[in-house]
Amino acid sequence: MHTLQPKNHRTKIVATVGPASDAHQTLAGLINAGVDVFRLNLSHGGLDDHLDRLARVQGARNSATRPVAILADLPGPKIRAGSFGETGVVVVPGQELVLTPGSEPSDSTQINVEYAGLLTDVAVGDRVALGDGDITLGITEVGDTQVRAVVRTGGRLRGKPGVHLPGDRLQLATPTDEDLVLAVEMARAGVDFLAVSFVRRAADLQKVRAALNAAGLACPALVAKIETRGAVDDLASIIEEADAVMVARGDLGIDCPLEDVPHLQKRIIRACVAAGVPVITATQMLESMVRAPAPTRAEVSDVANAVFDGTDAVMLSGETAIGDHPVLVIETMGRIVQSAEQEAQYQQWGSRLGRVQRRNDSEGELLVTQSLTKAAWQAAIDVNARAIVCCTVTGRTARAMARFRPLATLVAATPDTSVARRLALVWGAIPITVGTYRSTDELVWQSVERVVQAGLAAPSDHVLVLAGDPLSGYGSTDVMRVVRVR
């Protein structure tokens, strides 16, 4: 049984595991520094490498004093250019070149693209980005055998860089066959979350669920990565199908104009918070700390603004996967989000939220839970409650309560350890596992006792407890108790 471990910040931290951080001692240091979720990037390495790294993370998290989750990030469809070689070539603005379907080596005049649909999926005026998006081309002519383009922003091209074509016309399937194979293997190995890359519609997530169901496996929580303008346009249906959402600003900033990314980020976060779906803000949050011992001022402001927007979690990629000092990065991130939270306007947060109705709502149970959590948010303010305890079997009550960003400490008490780990991604939620219980009274007092033992409440404090009848099965939360600790 996990013990409660209060942290100084309520915004969760996701850290990518890589060569710089997969040793047991480093993983333990990352957990102690404040990591809530470990991300495995399945785009690099083979299945055996992924399973070995997963086993290391599982070994480290089993020694933790609080639930720590594991997220496996599926590669998704990738289009690459034919190799430019190790030294590469330089292209300059205004330079004309051609793009041709094929896998042969590329040079400064012809880029071969490993995608058969190149000639049908681009149009004159389209923007094509290479690598991380630093080098861009403008399509000027589409012929029968090749595409002509002009370099808009230049630079050096090495190896086999990615080729980013307009996402709304691509014929590539998401998820890919490779994604589905990896999803089955990762689910069988026990990951808590699967991130699906380049989600464009709710059906993309349904394909993953169907593949796992066909394999006879329980589906981990699915994270929809929002990386294209098409996904933003279909955001409502994606959120309804997803268990969590990631604002993947890297590819989103390639598919959309860079100046659009900040307000798209805000739009996605607002929609997710309103729906009670955890949302992760990702990409280049503390990028300079891959090598530097401190972030830039702009990076600090970027992280703080994500907190002000209401993000559930912030994610680190290369900073912890290949960086020089991964533990220091987590400590720095923790201080930044803690400071931002002290300035966030959480007092008025709940008054801006309305009712959310999803298609999987069973006989209005979600409406009851949402109504009670809103009442709990107001009651916690009125009685100056020290903590709100959500007794939950599925995690839904805690997610609904987190929508309101309560000032009181948010505790999620559950008998299911897998649910406790999934709640590690939910804003403010301190997941704890509780024993079995036979009545609501027993559940309430057991939960309050755990909160007091952890130092989250003291004599004379008020604690709000949300619960349901344990004998009625997976029903809605329909009881709110205000308990004064004695």
Number of C-alpha atoms within 10 A of each C-alpha: 12 16 17 20 15 14 14 12 20 22 25 24 26 27 29 26 26 20 11 18 25 20 16 15 10 17 24 20 18 23 22 16 20 21 25 26 26 28 25 26 19 19 13 11 9 10 14 9 12 20 15 12 18 24 14 15 24 20 14 21 22 12 12 15 14 24 27 26 25 25 25 26 24 25 19 21 15 14 17 19 27 23 20 22 14 10 10 15 16 13 20 15 14 14 15 19 18 18 21 23 19 17 16 15 16 24 18 17 12 17 24 21 25 20 19 12 14 22 17 13 17 20 17 13 12 15 23 21 24 22 19 15 18 12 19 23 23 20 22 16 15 19 10 7 10 17 22 18 24 20 21 18 17 17 15 15 23 17 18 22 19 18 20 21 19 19 22 13 13 14 13 15 13 21 23 20 12 12 21 21 15 21 27 21 17 24 20 16 13 16 24 22 27 26 29 28 24 27 25 25 22 19 15 20 23 14 15 24 21 14 16 20 13 10 12 11 15 13 21 24 19 23 28 30 28 26 24 22 20 19 22 20 12 14 21 16 15 25 24 17 21 21 21 26 25 26 26 23 24 16 20 24 20 26 23 19 11 12 9 11 19 14 10 18 21 18 14 22 25 16 15 26 23 19 21 23 24 26 29 26 26 20 17 20 24 27 19 16 23 21 15 15 14 15 18 13 9 11 18 18 14 16 23 21 17 24 24 17 18 26 27 30 26 25 27 25 23 23 31 29 22 17 22 18 19 29 24 18 25 25 15 18 25 22 13 18 25 17 14 19 19 10 11 16 12 16 14 12 16 20 12 8 15 12 12 13 13 15 8 11 11 11 10 12 15 22 18 14 24 24 16 22 27 21 14 23 25 17 15 21 14 9 13 14 23 20 23 30 28 30 28 25 21 17 22 22 25 31 26 25 31 25 26 24 24 24 18 19 20 24 26 31 32 24 18 17 16 18 24 27 24 25 27 26 28 30 26 27 27 24 31 27 24 20 12 13 14 10 12 17 13 12 22 23 13 16 24 24 13 18 23 16 13 14 11 20 21 16 9 11 17 20 26 25 24 26 25 24 17 18 11 8 9 13 18 23 24 15 13 20 15 16 16 16 14 8
